[in-house]
């Protein structure tokens, strides 16, 4: 301008625009200063006069042309027709117009002379424009009334330097050719378009956790399938189960296994045929000469050696001959020849046996050879009778037996009953059947029941004596007292009959009973202090002794109790 007043613009100038602004003319003082009056808060300025139509308020001349071009460019930017990001500065109602609006009329292109350009303050006040609704972004600061730095525009002599800012993170895609260019600082601007936020980075930890979960799920499914297959099919390969060594670890000699291992080589199984029947029994070796002890009812049907076959625990088989037998004791001895390696079983003492002692029975029940069972001694001195199939009493056996609960069945007859030291303490002979019939096997009555835990064995002390007699003489002797008993007596005790068999005297003259003073009709109630209840029990108690043994008998005569002592006699057995 040529009036010497500074020209304050209403918007910041960029570096190229400031370069086009002409320097103000000198004031003519020669000092080159550009005097600026101090700004005072303006009072309400008079409204500018209305501009006449077609009046160009721009300064004439080249400077005016450059100013018009600069203002046209600025107005284009202010009104949003330009390309810059700046928004127009709002003007508050009632505030002084910081810069007059310059309007070019259509047509009349001319450059007016400088003197034709009136000052902005000399113009008539223009009517206040109506407030337009603000649709664009608001400036960061309120408009400055005085147009002074830093809120106003820098003076025409000093264009605002660009502010160096560090480059913001630039996404790779919007600027493929390089980073974004530097921009100038604009204190009135509201900021350019915001850069898109950087893409969110995927958490590697989350990916690792997800992968682990997937892996665990897959592993579980595969493992479950393999487990189900193994359970149903027994494995993926051939199954080999763990097993201990096959070596023998040994057994205690007093255990059942130890007793069985020691005794089995001396136990044999007998198969007998004769009289139109056959049967199976058991026996055991007495000596190295081949003598074998068994029950009489096992071999009673044999007529010759061809009818008796002996099988050892090793499987070896031999023929046996009958050496001797005794019906009253139900014992018999057979002998094998031509057999080596015989193992006789040691004999114990049945008088030393106590109730509750453990025992082991070996035999061939129902033809099952080398069967081992175990139990205890249930009772002693059980008087039992077996046989009697002939009806005349000649085949009845009287045994003062050992009772055991070791299972004994038909076929066990003649087998050994062993104590804890594998010594023979009895010869298994009879069982009590549930139906009431006694005996076992071939000589035990009409039925063939299984074991009910009531087995009976001949004491080995009695068996030893009889076996020795059978081996030495072929016959066994029986101890007797020389009386005939009334077997029909139903009272308590054994009564001496009034008459003997075939009408003879019931008390044998000169016999042991006669010498002791017994009479017909006497009732014997005790033998050596042990109570007897019938005639069979008295016979059993007497045959439990040897001929020549002394016995004390307690008897009742005419209501009186008497005690008599006698020495047992001997009779030849059958």
Secondary structure, DSSP 8 states (H G I E B T S, - for coil): --SS-----SS---HHHHHHS------SSSS----------------B----TT---S--HHHHHHHHHHHHHHHHHHTT-SSS--------TTS--SS------SS------GGGS--GGGSB-----------S---SS---SS--TTTS---TTS-------------TTTTTTSS-------TT---------------HHHHHHHHHHHHHHHHHHHHHHHHHHHHHHS-SS---------S-----TTSHHHHHHHHGGGEEEEEEEETTEEEEEEEEE-STT-EEEE-HHHHTT--SGGGEEEEETTS-EEEEEEEEEETTTTEEEEEE-S--S-----B--GGG--TT-EEEEEE-GGG-TTEEEEEEEEEEEEEEEE--TTSSSTT-EEEEEEEE-S---TT-TT-EEE-TTS-EEEEEEEE--TTS----GGGS-S------S-EEEEEHHHHHHHHHHHHHHS--EEEE-SB-B-TT--SSSEEB-SB-GGG-BSB-TTSHHHHHT--TT-EEEEETTEE--SHHHHHHHHHTS-TT-EEEEEEEETTEEEEEEEE-EEEE--
